[in-house]
Amino acid sequence: MEVRNDEGKFVAIFAATTGKGRLTYDRRRGKDGTFKAVVSVKAYIYELHEKARELELEAWAEKGIREKLQQSLATGRARRIDLIGLEDDLYRHHPATWKKLKKAGTEVTAIPIDVDVDVKVTNSGKHKL
């Protein structure tokens, strides 16, 4: 994945080695509740084009992944497509809430989603950046 700094300048390329995602639902927040998507990625620095600290690189990668995920979710929401299985999660883990929302005619894709991303660099290719 490409890593760009806050100004949008290309800084590095990361290669993801592992990634995990978790989806939770909180019915106490908002009218219909909210979802929270937590994504954890372990990656190593494949190419470094600009000198930067590891923490900065991780923060920029997190921001990039978060923006792309939010953009994908917004596109799916506009087309009424459940890209990450929100309805399935709600049906399996909160069946009473799912039933209530279905009865009210509420689209599950219309429920707000908070996205949290954590990127950890496992290997920089050097001892220190």
Secondary structure, 3 states (H helix, E strand, C coil): CEEECCCCCEEEEEEEEEEEEEEEEECCCCCCCEEEEEEEEEEEEEEECCCCCHHHHHHHHHHHHHHHHHHHHHHHHHCCCCCCCHHHHHHHHCHHHHHHHHHHCCCHHHCCEEEEEEEEEEECCCCCC
